[in-house]
Amino acid sequence: MKLASLGRLTASIAHEIRNPLSAISHAGQLLAESPQLQASDTRLTDIIQQHSQRMNSIIENILQLSRLQRSHPEEFLLKPWLQDFVTTFCSTQGIETRYITIDIAPLDTLVRIDPTQLNQVLWNLCHNGLRYSVKQTGNLRLTLHGGINNESVNPFLEVIDSGPGVSQDALDHLFEPFFTTEPKGTGLGLYISRELCESNQARLNYIPTPGRGSCFRIVFADPRRKQLT
């Protein structure tokens, strides 16, 4: 009950911040368009817009947390679903699909998860992975590797990039809300992704791969077992 009340309070605060933030952003835009604005002040209007956008992103993520819907898991073949996802993702990002490799074996790997929520999780992981890959190597490169875990017999999916990896200091805080190593990040993407996975009885973890980028692994619930309610 306390957590639910805190969630409602947080959402309420976010709503209250949104209105004055919108006014600040709009005022900054009008100021930037003013013909009387001196060149030396342009940097100040840029700062207003940048931080307004960052605050708005934080608010959107907080409101998203308060609106998290109950999962509606479905069973589907992982590889065909990933192919459709990659096509849509790359089209939206303006990149070619060849930059994302899909490696699923066996081909008939079946998963049970809410496809809409899996889309949200993968969108965040792929967006982060490509950004860090470019930052580290200058190249777009991402691998979606999955199949069946030999020990647990659970299906899994790994998002592997060629970025710098996660530092040892950051590992313990990686999935904490508002923790980020990016100046413009909100620190809620991985937290929300893990919450969505857990609502589907799946697990999202970071797998250390020293010197080989980052690997985020989703271990799905065993599709042979009945979904708990």
C-alpha positions, 0 to 999 in steps of 0.5 A: 500500500505504501509503494502504491501510494508513493507511486501515485504521489510521484505521478502527481508530482510529475504531472505538476512539473510538466505544466511549468516545464512546458511553459519554460520550454515554450518561452525558451523557443520564443526567446531563441526566435527573437530578432533582438537576441544577441549571438552571445545569448544563443548558448543560453537558450540552447541550455534551456531547451536541452535541459527542458527536453531532459526533464521532460524525458524523466517525467515521461519515464516516471509517468510510464512507470505509474501506467505499467499495464499488467502483462498479457503473455503470448507464445510465439516463435522468437526468430520471426518476431525478431526479424519483424522487430529489427525491420521496424526498429531500423526503419525508425532509426534510419539505419540498414538492417544489416547492422543487426545480426540475428542468431537464434538456434534452434530456429523453433525457439518458442518464448512466452511473453507480452510481445508489446512489452518485449518490444519496449525492452528490446527497443531500449537495449538495442538503442543503447547498444548501437549508441555505445557501439558507435561511441567505442568503435565508430561502427553500428554493430549489434547481435541478437543471440538466443536459443535454449539454455542447456542447463535450465531449458529456458529460452533466452535472448542476448543483446550484444554490442561492441561498446566499452562495457560497464565499469565495475563501479557501475555494475551494482547500480546498473538497474537502479532507477535514476542511475546513469553514466550518460549526462543526458540520460534519465537512468530509467530505461534499464530499470523499466526494462527489468520491471517489464521482464519480471512482470512476465516471469522473465529475468534481465541481467547484465553478463560481463564480457571483458574486452568484448562490449556489453551483453544483456540477457533476457531469460524467458519463463519456460513456455511449457509451464503455466503462467502464474497469476 
